[in-house]
Structure formats: C-alpha cells, structure tokens
Amino acid sequence: MSEREGSGSGLYRRPSGPIGPEFRDEETPPVSGLAHVAIAVQNANAVAKLFEWAFGARRGDEELIDNGTLRIVFLQMGSLVVELLEPRSEHTVARFLERRGPGLHHICLETPDIESALQRCRAAGLKLIDEHPRAGGQGSRVAFIHPKSTAGVLIELRENAEE
C-alpha cells in the first residue's frame, strides 16, 4: 500500500519512520483489552432504560466527573461496559452533541502502563489530546488520542486505579 492507507480517504497515515525496535519485543502488550464503549446522550436515564429492555443491560454505578459537568452512567452488557455520557453544562461532550447529535463518542482501551502507551503513541506519530494522563472515572488515569490520527475514532487510553 502507499503511504496513505485505506480507500483513499486520507484519514490516517503510516508514521514517517518505523516504530523503534524497543517496541517490537515487549513482554507486556501496551493494550490489554477493550475497557468500554462511550455513547454521548442527552438523557442517560432514558437510554439506560432502553438498553436494559432491548439488550438486557444491567445498570451499574453512576459518577459525576470534570467538576460535575459530565454525568456517566455505567451499563454492563455481558463482558462489555457501556458508558452513557450526559453533559450537565458546558463540556466537550455537550459540544459533540450540538455538532453531531447523540451517538458513539469514543472507545476506551485498557492499558497496564499508560505512560508507556503514550510514549508508544508518540513514537507512532499519533496526535495526542492529552500529553500526560489525567484523572478519569472510577479512580483511573486516562488520556485521549485525537481522532484525526486514528481513522476518525476518538480513543481513550485507561489505566485502572491500583487496588
């Protein structure tokens, strides 16, 4: 394939240089799984009830983050966690809803070492929204990767809180 991959969409590019050998023989992979899928919604209660009825989702905890400007309702569907993101005031999710309407906001990848994962992303040429981890839900540390460098998908990296 050419430097631009995909069907000519130009959404993503192969990094200009190879990823260094320090990343090739890692014993611990930088991503250990899918942590959750996040959906931006106007009314988390209504969507939670719909998902409970239609898909058998179990409603879990809810949390306010970012100084109370974002409400998260957690749903469990088998092994999948779905986060319903309901902005309470001016928040990036509110702007997302204004521009795009409700829908998939991001996917979250679990990592055992967020600092190493961010270093690897930098080396791969990805554009980071968060250069350093910040506080996330449930005591985790998170960082976001810009969708312009990941085929149009906002990706969150998440390192769970130590127990």
BAVEX-292531 format. One record per residue (C-alpha): residue number from 0; x, y, z. Coordinates in Angstrom, 3 decimals, decimal comma. Example, Ala and Ser with C-alpha at 12.3 -4.5 7.8 and 13.67 -1.06 7.14 Angstrom:
BAVEX-292531
ATOM / num / east / north / up
ATOM / 0 / 12,300 / -4,500 / 7,800
ATOM / 1 / 13,670 / -1,060 / 7,140
//
This chain:
BAVEX-292531
ATOM / num / east / north / up
ATOM / 0 / 0,000 / 0,000 / 0,000
ATOM / 1 / 1,006 / 3,587 / -0,392
ATOM / 2 / 1,957 / 5,864 / 2,480
ATOM / 3 / -1,703 / 6,760 / 2,761
ATOM / 4 / -3,604 / 3,650 / 3,632
ATOM / 5 / -7,261 / 2,844 / 3,309
ATOM / 6 / -9,609 / 3,549 / 0,441
ATOM / 7 / -8,198 / 6,932 / -0,447
ATOM / 8 / -9,960 / 8,624 / 2,443
ATOM / 9 / -6,745 / 10,208 / 3,722
ATOM / 10 / -7,912 / 9,755 / 7,318
ATOM / 11 / -4,699 / 8,237 / 8,537
ATOM / 12 / -1,064 / 7,920 / 7,546
ATOM / 13 / 1,623 / 5,432 / 8,247
ATOM / 14 / 4,187 / 7,051 / 10,576
ATOM / 15 / 7,098 / 8,627 / 8,703
ATOM / 16 / 9,665 / 6,417 / 10,451
ATOM / 17 / 9,465 / 2,892 / 11,727
ATOM / 18 / 8,453 / 2,220 / 15,284
ATOM / 19 / 11,709 / 1,547 / 17,066
ATOM / 20 / 12,871 / -1,938 / 17,974
ATOM / 21 / 12,294 / -1,145 / 21,640
ATOM / 22 / 8,576 / -1,743 / 20,999
ATOM / 23 / 8,802 / -4,936 / 18,949
ATOM / 24 / 9,745 / -7,483 / 21,594
ATOM / 25 / 7,746 / -6,262 / 24,546
ATOM / 26 / 6,719 / -8,833 / 27,111
ATOM / 27 / 3,669 / -6,795 / 28,133
ATOM / 28 / 1,478 / -5,544 / 25,278
ATOM / 29 / 0,566 / -1,848 / 25,524
ATOM / 30 / -3,162 / -2,595 / 25,312
ATOM / 31 / -4,766 / -5,395 / 27,284
ATOM / 32 / -8,339 / -5,096 / 26,023
ATOM / 33 / -11,415 / -3,006 / 25,410
ATOM / 34 / -12,333 / -1,153 / 28,605
ATOM / 35 / -15,612 / 0,368 / 27,402
ATOM / 36 / -17,571 / 1,998 / 24,623
ATOM / 37 / -18,874 / 5,501 / 25,370
ATOM / 38 / -22,045 / 6,969 / 23,896
ATOM / 39 / -22,910 / 10,660 / 24,092
ATOM / 40 / -26,570 / 11,152 / 25,065
ATOM / 41 / -28,939 / 13,928 / 26,095
ATOM / 42 / -30,778 / 11,764 / 28,659
ATOM / 43 / -28,807 / 8,890 / 30,183
ATOM / 44 / -31,789 / 7,558 / 32,155
ATOM / 45 / -33,926 / 7,107 / 29,046
ATOM / 46 / -31,126 / 5,411 / 27,093
ATOM / 47 / -30,255 / 3,188 / 30,061
ATOM / 48 / -33,866 / 2,006 / 30,280
ATOM / 49 / -33,939 / 1,324 / 26,532
ATOM / 50 / -30,704 / -0,705 / 26,710
ATOM / 51 / -31,985 / -2,600 / 29,761
ATOM / 52 / -35,165 / -3,559 / 27,962
ATOM / 53 / -33,755 / -4,179 / 24,470
ATOM / 54 / -30,363 / -5,730 / 25,293
ATOM / 55 / -30,658 / -6,944 / 28,875
ATOM / 56 / -28,129 / -4,399 / 30,111
ATOM / 57 / -27,632 / -4,112 / 33,844
ATOM / 58 / -27,382 / -0,601 / 35,178
ATOM / 59 / -24,383 / -0,038 / 37,402
ATOM / 60 / -22,999 / 2,953 / 39,216
ATOM / 61 / -23,044 / 6,496 / 38,007
ATOM / 62 / -20,477 / 9,191 / 38,540
ATOM / 63 / -20,011 / 12,923 / 38,045
ATOM / 64 / -16,589 / 13,899 / 36,698
ATOM / 65 / -14,868 / 17,026 / 35,417
ATOM / 66 / -16,111 / 19,149 / 38,327
ATOM / 67 / -19,658 / 17,891 / 37,936
ATOM / 68 / -20,003 / 18,860 / 34,268
ATOM / 69 / -20,288 / 15,282 / 32,976
ATOM / 70 / -22,517 / 12,504 / 34,296
ATOM / 71 / -21,545 / 8,938 / 33,429
ATOM / 72 / -23,998 / 6,054 / 33,760
ATOM / 73 / -22,334 / 2,638 / 33,550
ATOM / 74 / -24,124 / -0,285 / 31,892
ATOM / 75 / -22,933 / -3,890 / 31,866
ATOM / 76 / -23,853 / -5,994 / 28,838
ATOM / 77 / -22,138 / -9,362 / 29,193
ATOM / 78 / -18,433 / -8,610 / 29,231
ATOM / 79 / -18,953 / -5,180 / 27,628
ATOM / 80 / -19,165 / -1,968 / 29,631
ATOM / 81 / -21,063 / 0,889 / 28,014
ATOM / 82 / -20,708 / 4,405 / 29,387
ATOM / 83 / -23,556 / 6,810 / 28,746
ATOM / 84 / -22,113 / 10,330 / 28,744
ATOM / 85 / -24,610 / 13,030 / 29,701
ATOM / 86 / -23,204 / 16,558 / 29,895
ATOM / 87 / -24,544 / 18,707 / 32,741
ATOM / 88 / -23,242 / 22,024 / 31,427
ATOM / 89 / -20,510 / 23,269 / 29,127
ATOM / 90 / -18,383 / 20,216 / 28,445
ATOM / 91 / -16,716 / 18,822 / 25,331
ATOM / 92 / -19,462 / 16,164 / 25,201
ATOM / 93 / -22,092 / 18,956 / 25,064
ATOM / 94 / -20,297 / 20,432 / 22,040
ATOM / 95 / -20,121 / 16,952 / 20,500
ATOM / 96 / -23,915 / 16,573 / 20,889
ATOM / 97 / -24,539 / 20,019 / 19,387
ATOM / 98 / -22,430 / 19,247 / 16,313
ATOM / 99 / -23,162 / 15,557 / 15,764
ATOM / 100 / -26,146 / 14,588 / 17,887
ATOM / 101 / -26,220 / 11,510 / 20,097
ATOM / 102 / -24,015 / 8,577 / 19,186
ATOM / 103 / -20,698 / 6,831 / 19,616
ATOM / 104 / -18,296 / 9,213 / 21,342
ATOM / 105 / -15,197 / 7,068 / 21,902
ATOM / 106 / -13,782 / 3,654 / 22,554
ATOM / 107 / -11,570 / 3,051 / 25,541
ATOM / 108 / -8,578 / 0,728 / 25,519
ATOM / 109 / -7,254 / -0,713 / 28,769
ATOM / 110 / -3,525 / -0,426 / 29,366
ATOM / 111 / -1,425 / -1,638 / 32,293
ATOM / 112 / 1,014 / 1,285 / 31,876
ATOM / 113 / -0,441 / 4,486 / 30,467
ATOM / 114 / 2,895 / 6,316 / 30,397
ATOM / 115 / 4,430 / 3,609 / 28,172
ATOM / 116 / 1,325 / 3,502 / 25,996
ATOM / 117 / 1,528 / 7,279 / 25,452
ATOM / 118 / 5,223 / 7,007 / 24,611
ATOM / 119 / 4,418 / 4,358 / 22,023
ATOM / 120 / 1,643 / 6,528 / 20,542
ATOM / 121 / 4,039 / 9,477 / 20,250
ATOM / 122 / 6,627 / 7,261 / 18,544
ATOM / 123 / 3,947 / 6,090 / 16,105
ATOM / 124 / 3,187 / 9,703 / 15,195
ATOM / 125 / -0,276 / 9,877 / 16,756
ATOM / 126 / -1,670 / 13,265 / 17,765
ATOM / 127 / -2,390 / 13,278 / 21,473
ATOM / 128 / -5,119 / 15,364 / 23,072
ATOM / 129 / -3,623 / 14,647 / 26,489
ATOM / 130 / 0,172 / 14,686 / 26,592
ATOM / 131 / 0,032 / 13,399 / 30,162
ATOM / 132 / -2,537 / 11,225 / 31,934
ATOM / 133 / -5,315 / 12,897 / 33,893
ATOM / 134 / -7,915 / 11,724 / 36,373
ATOM / 135 / -10,689 / 9,610 / 34,890
ATOM / 136 / -13,750 / 7,843 / 36,191
ATOM / 137 / -13,558 / 5,241 / 38,956
ATOM / 138 / -10,139 / 6,476 / 40,091
ATOM / 139 / -8,451 / 5,643 / 36,785
ATOM / 140 / -5,850 / 7,613 / 34,825
ATOM / 141 / -6,800 / 8,414 / 31,235
ATOM / 142 / -5,501 / 10,113 / 28,105
ATOM / 143 / -7,207 / 10,730 / 24,763
ATOM / 144 / -5,812 / 10,337 / 21,253
ATOM / 145 / -7,062 / 12,701 / 18,555
ATOM / 146 / -9,387 / 11,055 / 16,010
ATOM / 147 / -7,532 / 12,718 / 13,115
ATOM / 148 / -4,704 / 10,270 / 13,703
ATOM / 149 / -6,811 / 7,157 / 14,389
ATOM / 150 / -9,077 / 6,797 / 11,363
ATOM / 151 / -11,694 / 9,196 / 12,721
ATOM / 152 / -12,214 / 7,419 / 16,065
ATOM / 153 / -11,598 / 9,159 / 19,394
ATOM / 154 / -9,621 / 6,707 / 21,522
ATOM / 155 / -9,201 / 6,850 / 25,266
ATOM / 156 / -6,363 / 5,017 / 26,982
ATOM / 157 / -7,190 / 3,957 / 30,535
ATOM / 158 / -5,051 / 2,657 / 33,366
ATOM / 159 / -7,139 / 1,344 / 36,245
ATOM / 160 / -6,589 / 2,583 / 39,766
ATOM / 161 / -4,333 / 0,336 / 41,810
ATOM / 162 / -6,334 / -1,740 / 44,228
//
